Amino acid sequence: MIGVYDASRQLNVASIIYLGLFALQHRGQESCGISVQDGDKVITHKDIGLVVDNFDSEILARLKGSHGIGHVRYAPHGCSGRENTQPIEVRYRDGMMALAHNGNLTNTVKLRREMADSGAVFIGDTDTELVLKRLCRYLAADATVLQAVMDTMQDIRGAYAIVATLPEMIVGFRDPHGLRPLCLGKYKDAYILASESCAFSSIGAEFIRDIRPGEIVIIDDRGLHSHQTPPAPDSKLCIFEYVYFARPDSYMDEASIRRAREEAGRILAQEHPVEADLVIGAPDSALTAAVGFARASGIPFGHGLIRSRYVARTFIQPTQEMRDAAVRLKFSVLRDEVENKRIVMVDDSIVRGTTTSVIVQMLKDAGATEVHMRISSPPVKFPCYYGIDTATANQLIASHMSEAEICRKIGADSLGYLSIEGLRKTPVGVCLGLCDACFTGNYFLMPEE
């Protein structure tokens, strides 16, 4: 998710958004879209699929405006389909606006029912559309944009980072708990809001800071305006961002993703030592943890798996059938690297277990004499209600199997998970608390019916 406001009117805003989305493609591969503001009109192009497949120079040339937003999506909540692609646009009192959202609300059912009873009509079934219509309702009652956002934040519960484009501004705001990330950068005279700081480096922009939990940022021709609503007393960023979701060259809430993952591997080696000949990692999110494991254990690090750059991340494929097929397309084994060796295979997580079992079998088929799985996070036992697609409890292998049973199921010679205590030590320098409900079941917000 990204938003760009160019006060100079000299930049190609759509191209900047495109480059930012390309850097953020790892956050979602189901659909993508860009909306730019042209006066009181919004020009949008969005569709199912990847950024590179949906935009070309001709399409970008049609997306002319001084500011706009973009989004890449996977569906942790709501059905897949073109009607749920983002950004979502609507006509309101002062023209048109578009909005994009990362996260999951916990009071969606209650709010949707309440709004439908008062006459609201929904085209899709995303939280994003609900937030947009809520915002428009307050604007229609002559609230200022700031007041409308504040009132909307009072109504919604859960995890959200949101960017919106309106005729004379872009707006960004982050939930009071800080569950979902949002940060601020600058390129020449343009301010940029993005889900991760890696988007800035792809553009050549400067990272300024993270948007604080509960903060509202409005950017217009007069510059940047910040309003701080009360953050939650238990502010906490999703720890799965550090484990898996974010790109390793990003920083989140003052903590380096790369350092966090390398530290996880180091602690993992201390907690679960093993005699082996080679440490490898699952490309790409587990490679840094594998380096940490190798350095701490003294076992050589190598590249036993090659990842195809043309296959999407299997964890965020919308169906299990697609995940299974994607694993075999996604990875190939370097036989001469693993043959006749005892392998430590480091991965960031085991969610359903199907990906891991396929990889273990591929390594053994290539001649590995032993495969020892080491996971740089605790067992995922509980579903996430805040925007990470960790399935329902009965689909999570660790929710109904012991570690010994999982080890047999995936065909590994041994299995070791990083402890929750070890994981909490990994995001060095993080300025917020961390939500680890998917590992511990310690939810601080539950879905409201």
C-alpha positions as CSV (number, residue, x, y, z in Angstrom):
1,M,0.0,0.0,0.0
2,I,1.3,3.4,-0.9
3,G,0.2,7.0,-1.2
4,V,2.0,9.9,-3.0
5,Y,1.3,13.7,-2.9
6,D,3.4,15.9,-5.2
7,A,2.9,19.6,-4.3
8,S,5.2,20.6,-7.2
9,R,3.0,19.0,-9.9
10,Q,6.2,18.1,-11.6
11,L,6.4,14.3,-10.9
12,N,4.8,11.4,-12.6
13,V,2.8,10.2,-9.6
14,A,1.5,7.0,-11.2
15,S,5.0,5.9,-12.1
16,I,6.2,6.5,-8.5
17,I,3.3,4.5,-7.2
18,Y,4.0,1.7,-9.6
19,L,7.6,1.4,-8.5
20,G,6.5,1.4,-4.9
21,L,4.0,-1.3,-5.5
22,F,6.6,-3.3,-7.3
23,A,8.8,-3.2,-4.2
24,L,5.7,-4.2,-2.1
25,Q,4.6,-7.0,-4.3
26,H,5.6,-9.6,-1.6
27,R,2.7,-8.3,0.6
28,G,0.1,-9.5,-1.8
29,Q,-0.2,-11.1,-5.2
30,E,-3.9,-11.6,-5.7
31,S,-4.7,-8.2,-7.2
32,C,-3.4,-4.7,-7.5
33,G,-4.5,-1.2,-8.4
34,I,-3.6,2.5,-8.6
35,S,-5.9,5.5,-8.2
36,V,-4.8,9.0,-9.0
37,Q,-6.7,12.3,-8.3
38,D,-7.4,14.6,-11.1
39,G,-9.2,17.5,-9.6
40,D,-12.4,16.2,-8.1
41,K,-12.2,13.0,-10.2
42,V,-10.4,9.7,-9.5
43,I,-8.8,7.7,-12.3
44,T,-8.4,4.1,-11.3
45,H,-6.8,1.0,-13.0
46,K,-7.0,-2.3,-11.0
47,D,-7.3,-5.9,-11.8
48,I,-6.5,-9.5,-10.6
49,G,-2.8,-10.5,-10.8
50,L,0.6,-9.0,-10.3
51,V,1.7,-5.4,-10.7
52,V,4.0,-6.2,-13.7
53,D,1.1,-7.9,-15.5
54,N,-1.4,-5.2,-15.0
55,F,0.4,-2.0,-15.8
56,D,2.4,-0.8,-18.8
57,S,3.5,2.6,-20.1
58,E,0.3,3.2,-21.9
59,I,-1.9,2.5,-18.8
60,L,0.4,4.6,-16.6
61,A,0.3,7.5,-19.1
62,R,-3.5,7.6,-18.6
63,L,-3.2,7.8,-14.8
64,K,-2.4,11.6,-14.6
65,G,-2.8,13.5,-11.3
66,S,-1.0,15.4,-8.6
67,H,-1.6,12.7,-6.0
68,G,-2.8,9.1,-5.6
69,I,-2.6,5.8,-3.9
70,G,-1.9,2.2,-4.8
71,H,-2.4,-1.3,-3.3
72,V,-1.4,-4.9,-3.7
73,R,-3.8,-7.4,-2.1
74,Y,-4.1,-10.8,-0.7
75,A,-7.4,-11.8,1.0
76,P,-7.1,-12.4,4.8
77,H,-10.8,-11.5,5.0
78,G,-13.5,-11.3,2.4
79,C,-13.8,-13.2,-0.9
80,S,-11.4,-13.0,-3.7
81,G,-12.6,-11.4,-6.9
82,R,-12.4,-8.2,-8.9
83,E,-15.1,-6.5,-6.9
84,N,-12.8,-6.6,-3.9
85,T,-9.7,-5.3,-5.6
86,Q,-8.3,-2.0,-4.2
87,P,-8.2,0.9,-4.1
88,I,-12.0,1.3,-3.8
89,E,-13.5,4.6,-5.0
90,V,-16.7,6.4,-4.3
91,R,-18.3,9.8,-5.0
92,Y,-19.0,11.9,-2.0
93,R,-19.9,15.5,-1.1
94,D,-16.8,17.2,-2.6
95,G,-16.1,14.9,-5.6
96,M,-14.5,11.5,-5.6
97,M,-12.2,9.7,-3.3
98,A,-10.4,6.3,-3.2
99,L,-9.2,4.3,-0.2
100,A,-6.9,1.4,0.4
101,H,-6.5,-0.7,3.5
102,N,-4.1,-3.2,5.0
103,G,-5.4,-5.2,8.0
104,N,-8.6,-6.7,9.4
105,L,-11.4,-5.2,11.4
106,T,-12.9,-7.2,14.3
107,N,-16.3,-5.5,14.4
108,T,-17.0,-5.8,10.6
109,V,-20.2,-7.9,11.0
110,K,-21.7,-5.5,13.6
111,L,-20.9,-2.3,11.6
112,R,-22.0,-3.8,8.3
113,R,-25.3,-4.9,9.7
114,E,-25.9,-1.5,11.3
115,M,-25.0,0.4,8.0
116,A,-27.1,-1.9,5.9
117,D,-30.1,-1.4,8.2
118,S,-29.7,2.4,7.6
119,G,-29.7,2.0,3.8
120,A,-26.0,1.4,2.9
121,V,-25.4,-0.8,-0.2
122,F,-22.2,-2.8,-0.4
123,I,-20.7,-4.0,-3.7
124,G,-18.1,-6.3,-2.3
125,D,-17.4,-7.8,1.2
126,T,-14.2,-6.2,2.3
127,D,-13.5,-4.2,5.4
128,T,-12.1,-1.5,3.1
129,E,-15.5,-0.7,1.6
130,L,-17.0,-0.4,5.0
131,V,-14.4,2.1,6.2
132,L,-14.8,4.1,3.0
133,K,-18.6,4.3,3.4
134,R,-18.2,5.2,7.1
135,L,-15.9,8.0,6.2
136,C,-18.2,9.3,3.5
137,R,-21.1,9.3,5.9
138,Y,-19.4,11.7,8.2
139,L,-18.2,13.9,5.3
140,A,-21.8,14.1,4.1
141,A,-22.7,15.5,7.5
142,D,-20.3,18.4,6.9
143,A,-17.5,17.1,9.0
144,T,-14.0,18.2,8.1
145,V,-11.7,15.5,6.7
146,L,-9.8,15.3,10.0
147,Q,-13.0,15.0,12.1
148,A,-14.5,12.4,9.7
149,V,-11.3,10.3,10.1
150,M,-11.4,10.7,13.9
151,D,-15.0,9.7,14.0
152,T,-14.4,6.7,11.7
153,M,-11.5,5.6,14.0
154,Q,-13.9,5.8,16.9
155,D,-16.3,3.4,15.2
156,I,-13.9,0.7,13.8
157,R,-12.0,-1.9,15.8
158,G,-9.1,-4.1,14.9
159,A,-6.0,-3.8,12.7
160,Y,-5.7,-1.1,10.0
161,A,-3.3,1.1,8.1
162,I,-5.2,3.2,5.6
163,V,-4.4,5.6,2.8
164,A,-7.0,7.7,1.0
165,T,-6.9,10.2,-1.8
166,L,-9.3,13.1,-1.9
167,P,-9.5,16.1,-4.2
168,E,-7.0,18.3,-2.4
169,M,-5.0,15.8,-0.2
170,I,-4.0,12.3,0.7
171,V,-4.7,11.0,4.2
172,G,-3.1,8.2,6.1
173,F,-4.0,6.7,9.5
174,R,-2.9,3.8,11.6
175,D,-4.9,1.9,14.2
176,P,-4.4,2.8,17.9
177,H,-2.7,-0.6,18.6
178,G,-0.2,-0.2,15.7
179,L,-0.9,-3.7,14.6
180,R,-0.3,-3.0,10.9
181,P,2.7,-0.9,9.7
182,L,2.7,2.4,7.9
183,C,5.7,4.8,7.4
184,L,6.5,8.2,5.9
185,G,9.1,9.1,3.3
186,K,9.9,12.0,0.9
187,Y,11.0,12.2,-2.7
188,K,11.9,15.7,-3.9
189,D,8.8,17.7,-3.1
190,A,6.5,14.7,-2.7
191,Y,5.6,13.0,0.5
192,I,5.0,9.3,0.4
193,L,3.2,6.9,2.7
194,A,3.9,3.2,2.5
195,S,3.4,-0.1,4.2
196,E,7.2,-0.7,4.3
197,S,10.3,1.4,4.1
198,C,11.6,-0.9,1.2
199,A,9.2,1.0,-1.1
200,F,11.2,4.2,-0.6
201,S,14.5,2.7,-1.7
202,S,13.0,1.5,-4.9
203,I,11.9,5.1,-5.7
204,G,15.1,6.8,-4.4
205,A,13.1,8.4,-1.6
206,E,14.2,9.2,1.9
207,F,12.7,7.4,4.9
208,I,11.5,9.9,7.5
209,R,9.8,7.9,10.2
210,D,7.0,5.4,11.1
211,I,3.5,6.7,11.5
212,R,2.7,6.3,15.1
213,P,-0.2,4.1,16.5
214,G,-3.4,6.2,16.4
215,E,-1.8,8.9,14.2
216,I,-3.6,10.7,11.4
217,V,-1.5,12.3,8.7
218,I,-2.9,14.7,6.1
219,I,-0.7,15.8,3.2
220,D,-1.7,18.7,0.9
221,D,-0.2,21.8,-0.8
222,R,0.6,23.3,2.5
223,G,2.7,20.3,3.6
224,L,2.4,17.6,6.2
225,H,-0.1,17.8,9.1
226,S,-0.1,15.3,11.9
227,H,-2.8,14.7,14.5
228,Q,-2.3,12.2,17.3
229,T,-5.3,10.4,18.6
230,P,-4.8,8.5,21.9
231,P,-2.8,5.3,21.2
232,A,-3.9,2.1,22.9
233,P,-2.1,1.4,26.2
234,D,-1.1,-2.0,24.8
235,S,0.2,-0.8,21.4
236,K,1.8,-3.7,19.6
237,L,3.0,-4.5,16.1
238,C,2.3,-7.9,14.5
239,I,5.3,-10.0,15.2
240,F,4.7,-12.0,12.0
241,E,5.9,-9.0,10.1
242,Y,9.4,-9.8,11.5
243,V,9.1,-13.5,11.1
244,Y,7.8,-13.7,7.5
245,F,5.8,-11.0,6.0
246,A,8.1,-7.9,5.6
247,R,11.0,-7.7,3.2
248,P,14.4,-8.1,4.9
249,D,15.6,-4.6,3.9
250,S,12.7,-2.9,5.6
251,Y,12.7,-1.2,9.0
252,M,9.5,-1.3,11.1
253,D,9.0,0.8,14.2
254,E,12.8,1.4,14.4
255,A,13.7,-2.3,14.2
256,S,15.6,-3.9,11.3
257,I,13.8,-6.9,9.7
258,R,17.2,-8.4,8.7
259,R,18.7,-8.1,12.2
260,A,15.5,-9.6,13.7
261,R,15.6,-12.6,11.5
262,E,19.4,-13.2,11.9
263,E,19.0,-13.0,15.7
264,A,16.1,-15.5,15.5
265,G,18.4,-18.0,13.7
266,R,21.2,-17.4,16.2
267,I,18.9,-18.1,19.2
268,L,17.3,-21.1,17.3
269,A,20.8,-22.7,17.0
270,Q,21.3,-22.3,20.7
271,E,17.9,-23.8,21.6
272,H,18.0,-26.7,19.1
273,P,21.6,-27.7,18.3
274,V,22.2,-30.6,15.8
275,E,25.1,-32.3,14.2
276,A,24.9,-31.6,10.4
277,D,27.0,-30.8,7.4
278,L,25.2,-27.9,5.9
279,V,22.7,-25.2,6.8
280,I,20.3,-24.0,4.1
281,G,17.3,-21.7,4.2
282,A,13.9,-21.6,2.5
283,P,14.2,-18.7,0.0
284,D,13.6,-15.9,0.6
285,S,12.3,-15.0,4.0
286,A,14.2,-17.7,5.9
287,L,17.6,-17.1,4.4
288,T,18.6,-14.5,6.9
289,A,17.6,-16.8,9.8
290,A,19.6,-19.6,8.2
291,V,22.7,-17.4,8.1
292,G,22.2,-16.6,11.8
293,F,21.8,-20.4,12.6
294,A,25.0,-21.2,10.6
295,R,27.1,-18.5,12.3
296,A,26.0,-19.5,15.8
297,S,26.4,-23.3,15.2
298,G,29.6,-23.2,13.1
299,I,27.9,-25.4,10.5
300,P,28.6,-24.1,6.9
301,F,25.9,-22.2,5.2
302,G,24.9,-23.1,1.6
303,H,22.2,-22.7,-1.0
304,G,20.4,-26.0,-1.3
305,L,17.2,-24.6,-2.7
306,I,16.7,-22.2,-5.7
307,R,13.5,-20.2,-5.8
308,S,11.8,-19.3,-9.1
309,R,11.2,-15.6,-9.3
310,Y,8.1,-16.1,-11.3
311,V,6.0,-18.0,-8.8
312,A,4.1,-16.1,-6.1
313,R,4.6,-16.7,-2.3
314,T,2.8,-19.9,-1.5
315,F,1.6,-18.8,2.0
316,I,-0.6,-16.1,0.5
317,Q,-2.1,-18.1,-2.3
318,P,-5.9,-18.1,-1.9
319,T,-6.5,-21.9,-2.0
320,Q,-4.7,-24.9,-0.7
321,E,-4.6,-26.5,-4.2
322,M,-2.8,-23.5,-5.6
323,R,-0.3,-23.6,-2.6
324,D,0.5,-27.2,-3.3
325,A,1.1,-26.7,-7.0
326,A,3.1,-23.6,-6.4
327,V,5.6,-25.3,-4.0
328,R,6.9,-27.6,-6.7
329,L,7.0,-24.8,-9.3
330,K,8.6,-22.5,-6.8
331,F,11.6,-24.5,-5.5
332,S,14.2,-26.6,-7.1
333,V,17.0,-28.4,-5.2
334,L,20.8,-28.1,-6.0
335,R,21.6,-31.8,-5.9
336,D,25.4,-31.4,-5.8
337,E,25.0,-29.2,-2.8
338,V,22.9,-31.5,-0.7
339,E,23.7,-35.0,-1.9
340,N,25.1,-37.3,0.8
341,K,24.9,-34.5,3.4
342,R,23.1,-34.0,6.7
343,I,21.0,-30.9,6.1
344,V,19.7,-28.3,8.5
345,M,16.7,-26.8,6.7
346,V,15.7,-23.5,8.3
347,D,12.3,-22.1,7.6
348,D,10.4,-19.2,9.1
349,S,7.2,-21.0,10.0
350,I,5.0,-24.1,9.5
351,V,1.4,-23.1,9.0
352,R,-0.4,-26.0,7.3
353,G,2.5,-28.3,6.9
354,T,2.0,-29.2,3.3
355,T,4.8,-26.9,1.9
356,T,7.3,-28.2,4.4
357,S,6.6,-31.9,3.7
358,V,7.1,-31.3,0.0
359,I,10.4,-29.6,0.5
360,V,11.7,-32.3,2.9
361,Q,10.8,-34.9,0.3
362,M,12.5,-33.0,-2.5
363,L,15.7,-32.7,-0.4
364,K,15.7,-36.4,0.3
365,D,15.0,-37.3,-3.3
366,A,18.1,-35.2,-4.2
367,G,20.2,-37.4,-2.0
368,A,20.3,-35.7,1.4
369,T,20.9,-38.3,4.1
370,E,19.2,-36.4,6.8
371,V,16.9,-33.4,6.9
372,H,16.6,-31.5,10.2
373,M,13.9,-28.9,10.2
374,R,14.5,-25.8,12.3
375,I,11.8,-23.1,12.5
376,S,12.6,-19.5,13.4
377,S,9.3,-19.0,15.1
378,P,7.1,-20.9,17.5
379,P,4.3,-23.2,16.4
380,V,1.4,-21.3,14.8
381,K,-1.5,-22.7,16.9
382,F,-4.1,-19.9,16.7
383,P,-5.8,-18.1,13.8
384,C,-5.1,-14.4,13.3
385,Y,-8.0,-11.9,13.4
386,Y,-5.9,-8.9,12.4
387,G,-4.9,-9.4,8.8
388,I,-2.5,-12.4,8.4
389,D,-4.0,-15.4,6.6
390,T,-3.1,-18.1,9.1
391,A,-6.3,-20.0,8.4
392,T,-8.8,-21.4,10.8
393,A,-7.6,-23.4,13.9
394,N,-8.4,-26.8,12.3
395,Q,-6.2,-26.0,9.3
396,L,-3.2,-25.1,11.5
397,I,-1.1,-28.3,11.9
398,A,0.3,-27.2,15.3
399,S,-3.1,-26.7,16.8
400,H,-3.9,-30.5,16.8
401,M,-0.5,-32.2,16.5
402,S,2.5,-32.4,18.8
403,E,6.0,-31.5,17.6
404,A,6.8,-35.2,17.4
405,E,3.7,-35.8,15.3
406,I,4.5,-32.9,13.0
407,C,8.0,-34.2,12.5
408,R,6.7,-37.5,11.4
409,K,4.1,-35.9,9.2
410,I,6.6,-33.8,7.3
411,G,9.1,-36.6,7.1
412,A,12.0,-34.8,8.8
413,D,14.6,-36.5,10.9
414,S,14.2,-33.9,13.7
415,L,12.2,-30.7,14.3
416,G,12.9,-27.7,16.5
417,Y,10.9,-24.5,16.9
418,L,12.2,-21.2,18.3
419,S,10.6,-20.6,21.7
420,I,8.3,-17.7,22.3
421,E,10.8,-16.3,24.7
422,G,13.5,-16.4,22.1
423,L,11.2,-14.8,19.4
424,R,10.4,-11.9,21.7
425,K,14.1,-11.0,21.9
426,T,14.6,-10.8,18.1
427,P,13.3,-7.4,16.9
428,V,16.2,-5.5,18.4
429,G,15.3,-1.9,19.1
430,V,11.5,-2.2,18.4
431,C,9.7,0.8,19.9
432,L,6.3,-1.0,20.3
433,G,5.1,-4.1,22.0
434,L,4.5,-7.1,19.8
435,C,1.3,-9.1,19.1
436,D,2.1,-12.8,19.2
437,A,-1.5,-14.1,19.5
438,C,-1.0,-16.6,16.6
439,F,1.6,-18.3,18.7
440,T,0.2,-17.8,22.2
441,G,-3.6,-17.3,21.8
442,N,-3.3,-14.1,23.9
443,Y,-5.8,-12.0,21.9
444,F,-6.5,-8.5,23.1
445,L,-9.3,-7.9,20.5
446,M,-11.8,-10.6,19.5
447,P,-14.2,-10.5,16.6
448,E,-17.6,-8.9,17.5
449,E,-20.8,-10.3,16.1
